[in-house]
Amino acid sequence: MKKNERIDRIIGLDVWRGIAIILMIFANSSAYILAKPHYTFMRLIFSHAAPIFIFLSGYSYMISIDVKKKKKEKYINGFYLILTAALIDLFIWQIIPFLTFDVLYIISLGMIF
């Protein structure tokens, strides 16, 4: 990228991305920091965190890719993301890779297909 080249940002997309990240943080930590039982409204809101995050990731990926980029490079990026997700499962969560249906697996499969 040239030094003086300006990157146009979609502000609405950035706002929704920030909201999705905040929702994911609250949704994933609510079991540890909030008293039970959880309210139905909170569960309804938090259940939308992952679908919003996945949709925005896919949309951001599609508008950011270079049309002239080789297909091989796109597949390699998807496989690297699958590998990263598997290594996170194996070494951080200490579970068998591909045993869960995590966000990184969904995003990487979306990149490949």
C-alpha positions in Angstrom: 0.0 0.0 0.0 1.3 3.4 -0.8 2.0 5.7 2.1 -0.5 8.4 1.1 -3.2 6.0 -0.1 -6.4 6.5 2.0 -8.4 3.5 3.2 -12.1 4.1 3.1 -13.8 2.7 6.2 -17.4 1.8 6.6 -18.2 3.4 9.9 -21.5 1.5 10.4 -19.6 -1.8 9.9 -17.0 -0.8 12.5 -19.8 0.1 15.0 -21.5 -3.2 14.5 -18.2 -5.0 14.8 -17.6 -3.3 18.1 -21.1 -4.2 19.4 -20.5 -7.8 18.4 -17.2 -7.9 20.2 -18.7 -6.5 23.4 -21.7 -8.9 23.2 -19.3 -11.8 22.7 -17.3 -10.8 25.8 -20.4 -10.4 28.0 -22.0 -13.6 26.6 -18.9 -15.7 27.2 -18.2 -14.3 30.7 -21.8 -14.0 32.0 -21.8 -17.5 33.4 -18.9 -16.5 35.7 -19.8 -13.0 36.7 -23.6 -12.8 36.8 -25.8 -14.5 39.4 -28.1 -17.3 38.3 -30.7 -17.6 37.0 -30.0 -15.5 33.9 -32.9 -13.5 32.6 -34.5 -14.6 29.4 -33.9 -11.2 27.8 -30.2 -11.4 28.5 -30.0 -14.9 27.1 -31.9 -13.8 24.0 -29.5 -10.9 23.4 -26.4 -12.9 24.2 -27.5 -15.7 21.9 -27.2 -13.3 18.9 -23.6 -12.4 19.6 -22.0 -15.3 17.7 -24.3 -15.1 14.6 -23.7 -11.3 14.4 -19.9 -11.8 14.8 -19.8 -14.6 12.1 -21.9 -12.6 9.7 -19.7 -9.5 10.1 -16.5 -11.5 9.8 -17.7 -13.0 6.5 -18.9 -9.7 5.2 -15.7 -7.9 6.2 -13.7 -10.7 4.6 -15.6 -10.5 1.3 -15.3 -6.7 1.0 -11.6 -6.8 1.9 -10.3 -9.5 -0.5 -8.6 -8.6 -3.6 -10.4 -9.9 -6.7 -7.1 -10.5 -8.5 -5.8 -12.5 -5.5 -5.0 -16.1 -6.4 -7.5 -18.8 -5.2 -4.6 -20.7 -3.8 -3.8 -17.9 -1.3 -7.4 -17.7 -0.2 -7.5 -21.5 0.5 -4.2 -21.2 2.4 -5.5 -18.5 4.6 -8.6 -20.6 5.4 -6.5 -23.6 6.3 -4.2 -21.5 8.5 -7.2 -20.4 10.4 -8.5 -24.0 10.8 -5.0 -24.9 12.1 -5.0 -22.0 14.5 -8.5 -23.1 15.8 -7.3 -26.7 16.2 -4.1 -25.6 18.1 -6.2 -23.4 20.4 -8.5 -26.3 21.2 -5.5 -28.7 21.7 -3.2 -26.5 23.8 -5.4 -23.9 25.5 -8.6 -25.7 26.1 -7.0 -29.1 26.1 -9.7 -30.8 24.1 -9.6 -32.8 20.9 -9.7 -30.5 17.9 -12.9 -30.4 15.8 -14.8 -31.7 18.7 -16.6 -28.4 19.1 -18.4 -26.1 16.7 -16.4 -22.9 17.4 -16.5 -19.6 15.7 -13.0 -19.9 14.2 -14.0 -23.2 12.5 -17.1 -21.6 11.0 -15.2 -18.6 9.7 -12.4 -20.7 8.3 -14.8 -23.1 6.5 -16.6 -20.0 5.1 -13.3 -18.7 3.8 -12.5 -22.0 2.1 -15.9 -22.7 0.6 
